[in-house]
Amino acid sequence: MARLSPVFIISGSFNQVVAGNDNTFALTNNGVIWGIGNGQFGQFATNTTIARSAPVQLTYSGWSYIDSRAGSI
C-alpha cells in the first residue's frame, strides 16, 4: 500500500488521528471512528482479518477519544 504522493481518502471534521506501524484511526467530531491499514488481528471490527486500503467505518459510534496505542495494535 505504499504511495508516492498524498491521496485524498475522506473528508470531514476530525477530533483525533492516531497512527501506528500498520494502522491509522481517525475520530470524527460526531464520535465515529474510521480505520485504514493492516487488519490481520481484526482491528476494524468487521469480522475479517484483511488489510484495508480505503477507510472503513467501525460499527460502534459514540466514541469520545482514541487511545494513542490504538494505531499499534
TORKOL-4160 file (C-alpha; in steps of 0.2 Angstrom, whole numbers, padded with zeros to 4 digits, m for minus):
73
<pt num="1" X="0000" Y="0000" Z="0000"/>
<pt num="2" X="0015" Y="0012" Z="m0002"/>
<pt num="3" X="0010" Y="0028" Z="m0011"/>
<pt num="4" X="0022" Y="0041" Z="m0019"/>
<pt num="5" X="0011" Y="0056" Z="m0016"/>
<pt num="6" X="m0004" Y="0061" Z="m0005"/>
<pt num="7" X="m0021" Y="0054" Z="m0009"/>
<pt num="8" X="m0037" Y="0061" Z="m0003"/>
<pt num="9" X="m0047" Y="0047" Z="0005"/>
<pt num="10" X="m0061" Y="0055" Z="0016"/>
<pt num="11" X="m0067" Y="0072" Z="0021"/>
<pt num="12" X="m0075" Y="0078" Z="0037"/>
<pt num="13" X="m0070" Y="0086" Z="0054"/>
<pt num="14" X="m0059" Y="0076" Z="0065"/>
<pt num="15" X="m0055" Y="0077" Z="0083"/>
<pt num="16" X="m0041" Y="0065" Z="0084"/>
<pt num="17" X="m0030" Y="0054" Z="0072"/>
<pt num="18" X="m0019" Y="0040" Z="0079"/>
<pt num="19" X="m0006" Y="0032" Z="0068"/>
<pt num="20" X="0005" Y="0017" Z="0071"/>
<pt num="21" X="0016" Y="0005" Z="0062"/>
<pt num="22" X="0002" Y="m0004" Z="0052"/>
<pt num="23" X="m0015" Y="0006" Z="0056"/>
<pt num="24" X="m0022" Y="0023" Z="0057"/>
<pt num="25" X="m0038" Y="0028" Z="0066"/>
<pt num="26" X="m0047" Y="0044" Z="0065"/>
<pt num="27" X="m0061" Y="0050" Z="0076"/>
<pt num="28" X="m0074" Y="0062" Z="0069"/>
<pt num="29" X="m0082" Y="0076" Z="0078"/>
<pt num="30" X="m0098" Y="0066" Z="0079"/>
<pt num="31" X="m0090" Y="0051" Z="0088"/>
<pt num="32" X="m0087" Y="0039" Z="0073"/>
<pt num="33" X="m0070" Y="0030" Z="0071"/>
<pt num="34" X="m0063" Y="0027" Z="0053"/>
<pt num="35" X="m0048" Y="0015" Z="0051"/>
<pt num="36" X="m0036" Y="0010" Z="0037"/>
<pt num="37" X="m0021" Y="m0001" Z="0036"/>
<pt num="38" X="m0017" Y="m0019" Z="0041"/>
<pt num="39" X="m0032" Y="m0028" Z="0049"/>
<pt num="40" X="m0023" Y="m0045" Z="0052"/>
<pt num="41" X="m0029" Y="m0045" Z="0070"/>
<pt num="42" X="m0047" Y="m0039" Z="0067"/>
<pt num="43" X="m0043" Y="m0021" Z="0072"/>
<pt num="44" X="m0058" Y="m0014" Z="0061"/>
<pt num="45" X="m0071" Y="m0025" Z="0070"/>
<pt num="46" X="m0078" Y="m0031" Z="0053"/>
<pt num="47" X="m0076" Y="m0050" Z="0057"/>
<pt num="48" X="m0062" Y="m0051" Z="0045"/>
<pt num="49" X="m0043" Y="m0050" Z="0045"/>
<pt num="50" X="m0040" Y="m0042" Z="0029"/>
<pt num="51" X="m0030" Y="m0026" Z="0025"/>
<pt num="52" X="m0040" Y="m0010" Z="0021"/>
<pt num="53" X="m0033" Y="0001" Z="0008"/>
<pt num="54" X="m0048" Y="0013" Z="0009"/>
<pt num="55" X="m0056" Y="0019" Z="0026"/>
<pt num="56" X="m0068" Y="0008" Z="0034"/>
<pt num="57" X="m0081" Y="0014" Z="0047"/>
<pt num="58" X="m0080" Y="0005" Z="0064"/>
<pt num="59" X="m0098" Y="m0002" Z="0068"/>
<pt num="60" X="m0099" Y="0006" Z="0085"/>
<pt num="61" X="m0101" Y="0025" Z="0087"/>
<pt num="62" X="m0101" Y="0037" Z="0101"/>
<pt num="63" X="m0083" Y="0037" Z="0105"/>
<pt num="64" X="m0075" Y="0052" Z="0114"/>
<pt num="65" X="m0057" Y="0048" Z="0112"/>
<pt num="66" X="m0044" Y="0035" Z="0104"/>
<pt num="67" X="m0030" Y="0028" Z="0115"/>
<pt num="68" X="m0013" Y="0033" Z="0107"/>
<pt num="69" X="m0009" Y="0014" Z="0107"/>
<pt num="70" X="m0023" Y="0010" Z="0095"/>
<pt num="71" X="m0013" Y="0013" Z="0079"/>
<pt num="72" X="0000" Y="m0001" Z="0085"/>
<pt num="73" X="m0012" Y="m0015" Z="0089"/>
